[in-house]
Amino acid sequence: MADELIAVEVAYATPERQLLIPVSLEANSTVEQAIDASGILQECPEINLSQQMVGIFGLVCNLDKIVSSEDRVEIYRPLRQNPMEARRGRLQK
Protein backbone atom coordinates (compact mmCIF):
# COMPACT_ATOMS: atom_id res chain seq x y z
CA MET A 1 0.00 0.00 0.00
CA ALA A 2 1.46 3.34 -1.04
CA ASP A 3 1.78 6.11 1.53
CA GLU A 4 -0.41 9.15 1.06
CA LEU A 5 1.42 12.15 -0.43
CA ILE A 6 0.70 15.70 0.61
CA ALA A 7 1.60 18.93 -1.18
CA VAL A 8 3.34 21.73 0.74
CA GLU A 9 5.34 24.81 -0.22
CA VAL A 10 8.63 26.05 1.20
CA ALA A 11 9.10 29.84 1.14
CA TYR A 12 12.15 32.05 1.67
CA ALA A 13 12.68 35.66 0.69
CA THR A 14 15.60 38.05 0.51
CA PRO A 15 15.48 41.69 -0.58
CA GLU A 16 16.61 40.53 -4.03
CA ARG A 17 14.35 37.52 -4.63
CA GLN A 18 11.54 35.33 -3.35
CA LEU A 19 11.50 31.56 -3.53
CA LEU A 20 8.35 29.45 -3.27
CA ILE A 21 9.13 25.80 -3.89
CA PRO A 22 6.34 23.19 -4.06
CA VAL A 23 7.17 19.71 -2.72
CA SER A 24 5.32 16.43 -2.31
CA LEU A 25 5.91 14.60 0.95
CA GLU A 26 4.63 11.53 2.73
CA ALA A 27 1.93 12.23 5.31
CA ASN A 28 3.33 12.88 8.81
CA SER A 29 6.47 14.57 7.45
CA THR A 30 8.09 17.35 9.46
CA VAL A 31 8.96 20.94 8.66
CA GLU A 32 12.63 19.92 8.48
CA GLN A 33 11.85 17.15 5.97
CA ALA A 34 9.91 19.63 3.83
CA ILE A 35 12.87 22.03 3.83
CA ASP A 36 15.29 19.23 2.94
CA ALA A 37 13.04 17.96 0.13
CA SER A 38 12.76 21.45 -1.38
CA GLY A 39 16.51 21.75 -2.00
CA ILE A 40 16.40 25.33 -0.72
CA LEU A 41 19.43 24.80 1.53
CA GLN A 42 21.55 24.18 -1.56
CA GLU A 43 19.96 27.10 -3.42
CA CYS A 44 20.49 29.53 -0.52
CA PRO A 45 23.59 28.53 1.46
CA GLU A 46 23.15 31.53 3.79
CA ILE A 47 20.24 29.74 5.50
CA ASN A 48 21.25 28.38 8.90
CA LEU A 49 18.39 26.43 10.45
CA SER A 50 20.14 26.30 13.83
CA GLN A 51 19.94 30.11 14.04
CA GLN A 52 16.93 31.08 11.90
CA MET A 53 13.30 30.63 12.86
CA VAL A 54 10.80 28.73 10.77
CA GLY A 55 7.02 28.76 10.71
CA ILE A 56 3.86 27.72 8.94
CA PHE A 57 1.72 30.55 7.56
CA GLY A 58 3.36 33.13 9.84
CA LEU A 59 3.19 31.09 13.04
CA VAL A 60 6.63 30.21 14.40
CA CYS A 61 7.15 26.49 15.03
CA ASN A 62 9.90 23.92 15.58
CA LEU A 63 11.58 21.89 12.87
CA ASP A 64 9.91 18.73 14.19
CA LYS A 65 6.34 20.00 13.68
CA ILE A 66 4.25 17.79 11.41
CA VAL A 67 3.08 19.55 8.23
CA SER A 68 -0.39 19.25 6.76
CA SER A 69 -1.47 19.28 3.15
CA GLU A 70 -1.29 22.75 1.55
CA ASP A 71 0.87 24.21 4.36
CA ARG A 72 3.42 26.91 3.50
CA VAL A 73 6.65 26.37 5.42
CA GLU A 74 8.46 29.69 5.84
CA ILE A 75 12.09 30.32 6.70
CA TYR A 76 12.56 33.66 8.42
CA ARG A 77 15.73 35.73 8.16
CA PRO A 78 16.86 38.18 10.83
CA LEU A 79 15.79 41.79 10.49
CA ARG A 80 18.50 44.20 9.38
CA GLN A 81 17.07 46.98 11.54
CA ASN A 82 14.67 47.14 14.43
CA PRO A 83 11.31 48.28 12.97
CA MET A 84 10.72 50.74 15.81
CA GLU A 85 14.11 52.38 15.24
CA ALA A 86 13.45 52.55 11.50
CA ARG A 87 10.14 54.31 12.12
CA ARG A 88 11.76 56.80 14.51
CA GLY A 89 14.39 57.55 11.88
CA ARG A 90 11.74 58.20 9.24
CA LEU A 91 9.79 60.47 11.59
CA GLN A 92 12.88 62.51 12.42
CA LYS A 93 13.47 63.29 8.73
Secondary structure as GFF3:
##gff-version 3
##sequence-region A 1 93
A	DSSP	beta_strand	5	13	.	.	.	ID=ss1
A	DSSP	beta_strand	18	26	.	.	.	ID=ss2
A	DSSP	alpha_helix	31	38	.	.	.	ID=ss3
A	DSSP	alpha_helix	40	43	.	.	.	ID=ss4
A	DSSP	beta_strand	54	56	.	.	.	ID=ss5
A	DSSP	beta_strand	59	61	.	.	.	ID=ss6
A	DSSP	beta_strand	72	75	.	.	.	ID=ss7
A	DSSP	alpha_helix	83	92	.	.	.	ID=ss8
###
